Amino acid sequence: MGAEPFAGRMTAEADGEVTVFLIGMRINRFRALRSWLPVFRAMPRMLRELSRDGESGMLGYQLLFGPPRVFYVVQYWGSHEKLMRYAVAQDKEHRPAWTAFNRRMREGRGKVGFWHETYVVPAGVHEAVYINMPAFGLGKATGVIPVGRRGDRAADRLSLKGA
């Protein structure tokens, strides 16, 4: 059972810069468990670590699946600097997972694919609408408010003030 949807039209409460980080994997050979299962298991550890650390900078995340082979996470960060700091931190889950992943990629010969994309979105140039939805995506990460507080039209909410 999921969360109850908010009635009507809502928007994300986020009003500052947000960094959107997409990261995922594609299983190229299902039978090659030793190549892709460790990659699959590493992400939940990192997400737990980040979620427990209020200073990490990660605002929230959304898990998504593209059956039958693609798994990915959309992460929302308060700044790209905090995302980069986590990526290189020697005392966090990411560094050992990244080292092990690189070793497996060399040995795995294409059995698992990996990708990530990072978008730094200035204040005023992001817009979100959720209609009869539970908290989702950026709204789940930052909270939701009624659309009218930011303007009833997408053009009002997407002001481009920060561009």
C-alpha positions as CSV (number, residue, x, y, z in Angstrom):
1,M,0.0,0.0,0.0
2,G,1.4,3.4,-1.0
3,A,1.0,6.9,0.4
4,E,-2.3,8.7,0.1
5,P,-2.5,11.1,-2.9
6,F,-3.0,14.8,-2.3
7,A,-6.3,16.0,-3.8
8,G,-6.0,18.5,-6.6
9,R,-3.0,20.2,-8.1
10,M,0.2,20.5,-6.1
11,T,3.7,21.7,-6.9
12,A,7.1,21.1,-5.4
13,E,8.0,23.5,-2.6
14,A,11.6,23.8,-3.8
15,D,12.4,27.4,-4.6
16,G,16.2,27.4,-4.8
17,E,18.8,25.7,-7.0
18,V,18.4,21.9,-7.2
19,T,20.9,19.4,-8.6
20,V,19.2,16.4,-10.3
21,F,21.4,13.3,-10.5
22,L,20.2,10.3,-12.5
23,I,22.1,7.0,-12.0
24,G,21.3,3.6,-13.3
25,M,22.3,0.2,-14.5
26,R,21.3,-2.1,-17.4
27,I,21.6,-5.8,-17.0
28,N,23.0,-7.0,-20.3
29,R,23.3,-10.7,-19.3
30,F,20.8,-11.9,-16.6
31,R,22.8,-15.0,-15.9
32,A,25.9,-13.1,-15.1
33,L,24.9,-12.4,-11.5
34,R,28.4,-11.9,-10.2
35,S,28.7,-9.0,-12.6
36,W,25.5,-7.1,-11.9
37,L,24.3,-8.2,-8.4
38,P,27.0,-6.3,-6.5
39,V,26.2,-3.2,-8.4
40,F,22.5,-3.6,-7.7
41,R,23.2,-4.1,-4.0
42,A,25.5,-1.2,-3.6
43,M,23.0,1.6,-4.3
44,P,20.6,0.8,-1.3
45,R,23.5,1.1,1.1
46,M,24.5,4.5,-0.3
47,L,20.9,5.7,-0.3
48,R,20.5,4.7,3.4
49,E,23.7,6.4,4.3
50,L,22.7,9.6,2.5
51,S,19.1,9.6,3.9
52,R,20.4,9.3,7.5
53,D,22.8,12.1,7.1
54,G,20.9,15.4,7.1
55,E,24.1,17.3,6.2
56,S,24.8,15.1,3.1
57,G,22.9,17.5,0.8
58,M,20.7,14.8,-0.8
59,L,17.1,16.1,-0.5
60,G,15.5,12.8,-1.6
61,Y,15.3,10.2,-4.3
62,Q,12.9,8.2,-6.5
63,L,13.6,4.6,-7.6
64,L,12.5,3.8,-11.1
65,F,12.5,0.7,-13.2
66,G,12.5,0.2,-17.0
67,P,11.6,-3.5,-17.3
68,P,13.0,-5.9,-18.0
69,R,16.7,-4.7,-17.6
70,V,17.0,-1.1,-16.4
71,F,17.1,0.1,-12.8
72,Y,17.7,3.7,-11.9
73,V,17.5,6.3,-9.2
74,V,16.6,10.0,-9.6
75,Q,18.3,11.9,-6.8
76,Y,17.7,15.5,-5.8
77,W,20.5,17.4,-4.1
78,G,20.6,20.9,-2.6
79,S,23.8,21.7,-4.5
80,H,26.2,20.0,-7.0
81,E,29.1,20.7,-4.6
82,K,27.6,18.4,-2.0
83,L,27.0,15.7,-4.6
84,M,30.7,16.0,-5.7
85,R,31.9,16.0,-2.1
86,Y,30.0,12.7,-1.4
87,A,31.3,11.2,-4.6
88,V,35.0,11.6,-3.5
89,A,34.6,11.1,0.3
90,Q,37.0,8.4,1.4
91,D,34.9,7.6,4.5
92,K,31.6,7.0,2.8
93,E,30.0,4.1,1.0
94,H,30.5,5.4,-2.5
95,R,34.3,5.2,-2.9
96,P,34.6,1.5,-2.1
97,A,31.6,0.7,-4.2
98,W,33.0,2.7,-7.1
99,T,36.4,1.0,-6.8
100,A,34.8,-2.5,-6.8
101,F,32.5,-1.5,-9.6
102,N,35.4,-0.4,-11.8
103,R,37.1,-3.7,-11.2
104,R,34.0,-5.7,-12.1
105,M,33.4,-3.6,-15.3
106,R,36.9,-4.5,-16.5
107,E,36.4,-8.2,-15.7
108,G,32.7,-8.4,-16.8
109,R,33.2,-7.7,-20.5
110,G,29.9,-5.9,-21.0
111,K,27.6,-8.0,-18.8
112,V,26.3,-4.9,-17.0
113,G,25.9,-1.4,-18.2
114,F,26.1,1.7,-16.1
115,W,25.2,5.4,-16.6
116,H,24.7,8.6,-14.8
117,E,23.7,12.2,-15.7
118,T,23.9,15.3,-13.6
119,Y,21.8,18.5,-14.1
120,V,22.3,21.7,-12.1
121,V,19.1,23.6,-12.2
122,P,19.2,27.2,-11.1
123,A,16.4,28.7,-8.9
124,G,13.4,29.7,-10.9
125,V,14.0,27.4,-13.8
126,H,12.3,24.2,-12.6
127,E,8.7,23.5,-12.4
128,A,6.6,20.5,-11.2
129,V,2.9,19.6,-11.1
130,Y,1.4,16.6,-9.3
131,I,-2.4,16.0,-9.8
132,N,-4.1,13.6,-7.4
133,M,-0.7,12.1,-6.6
134,P,1.1,11.2,-3.4
135,A,4.4,13.0,-2.8
136,F,6.6,12.0,-5.8
137,G,10.0,13.1,-7.3
138,L,11.1,16.6,-6.4
139,G,7.8,17.2,-4.4
140,K,8.6,14.1,-2.3
141,A,12.2,15.5,-1.7
142,T,11.2,19.0,-0.8
143,G,7.5,18.9,0.1
144,V,4.5,20.0,-1.8
145,I,2.3,23.1,-1.8
146,P,-0.9,24.0,-3.7
147,V,-0.1,25.1,-7.3
148,G,-1.8,28.5,-6.7
149,R,1.0,29.6,-4.3
150,R,3.4,29.6,-7.3
151,G,1.0,30.6,-10.0
152,D,-1.8,28.7,-11.8
153,R,0.0,28.5,-15.1
154,A,3.3,26.6,-15.9
155,A,4.7,29.9,-17.3
156,D,4.1,31.6,-14.0
157,R,5.8,28.8,-12.0
158,L,8.7,28.6,-14.5
159,S,9.7,32.2,-14.2
160,L,13.2,31.9,-15.5
161,K,14.2,34.4,-12.8
162,G,17.4,32.5,-12.1
163,A,18.5,32.1,-15.7
